[in-house]
Amino acid sequence: MINQGLERAVRLGVRSLLLHKLRSALTTLGVLFGVSSVIAMLAIGEGASEEAQEQIRRLGSQNVILRSVKTTEDNSSAATASRVLSYGLTKEDYNRIIETFPGVKGAVPIRELPEEVRRGQIVVSPRVLCTTPDYLEVTGRELSRGRFLTEVDEASVANVCVLGHEVARQLFPLTNPINEQVRVGSDYFRIVGTLLPRVRLGDDAAKAGTKVTSEVFIPRSTGTSWWGEMLAKRSTGSFVEMTEIDYHEIIVDVEDQENVLFVANACREMLSQNHKVRDYEIVVPLELMLRREETKRIFNIVLGSIAGISLLVGGIGIMNVMLATVTERTREIGIRRALGAKRRHIVTQFLVETVVLSVGGGLLGIGLGLIIPTAIEYFAEMRTIVTPQAPILAFMISAGIGVIFGLYPAWRAANMDPVEALRHE
């Protein structure tokens, strides 16, 4: 019986709305655009957050990255007669980390050489990095061709190198670079492998979080043998400065992600005690991920609130139209009350109409909201992600708006004096 009554009320409500098709359509537009904007904005926020999280994950959520930083004090001391600049991470720092820190699976030291790389007349200026064979395992980098450095290369002080994606593309645009030779500084190195592109953070050749693949890797022992402990940065054939630095970077691999923050804090404490000046920085991808999660939450709240305002405007539009409808149908309400209709029947009738308007606009808004992110990805090349929760949330809000903003017009209609309503012209 209840179902039959509700079905009859829905039929009557739809029939009443169809009597004013244009007005009903315009009323649903507010809800339609509100729902679609909620879904689209949440998709944009989710896509931007996921892309940033992916960049950070590529650095390794179980890594702690230590970097040498040239301080202002170092720059002023370089202007003295000695012209020798000494700063940054030391071998002692590296040994303390791998020998005394619990939860550390391994660490990769990296030393950067200020050298150009040549192939014939082609000259590039990548980051020439002296490192160990376990670099790939710790950083998660992937090979494109060939192999990476090995323990045999390290032990034999071999003149071999691995090219980053961008260097390989610039030096060998049309040919396979494996087993070819390039000149690093004044020495020739045989290419044994190339790497796929990656994402880095920090003061690299590009801005933080962008793709940086302009790298050449050589064995650490080879770098020490050919370039020594002191690095000389030249300009037009003359010495600009001599730099004494053990490592430009140390990447610490932590066994368990739960211990990453503990190891990071231990590194901070150790470096602060053993360095007179702050000539280092520590990047913790996991901390960046946690900050991104908080930023994502705030970002989604802001975007959802902005989109919710348009839904609120749509709800006000529904209320306005329903109040006008109540005034227009005052005599009809009086006749129904005179024939025995109770107040709850009048309330149900007008609530059904508002819910039909809001639910109809919500369903159309979901369709438009799913199309907009696809269009944004195609035309703006911006990543968007529509989660299942977004359409459900937007639809529930639109249905709730229909009930909330329809209550007052329905209550006003139900509480009319039947006699006064019948007298209305």
Summary of the structure (lengths in Angstrom):
residues: 425
radius of gyration: 34.1
end to end distance: 34.9
largest distance: 107.4
contacts: 1407
relative contact order: 0.19
helix: 56%
strand: 20%
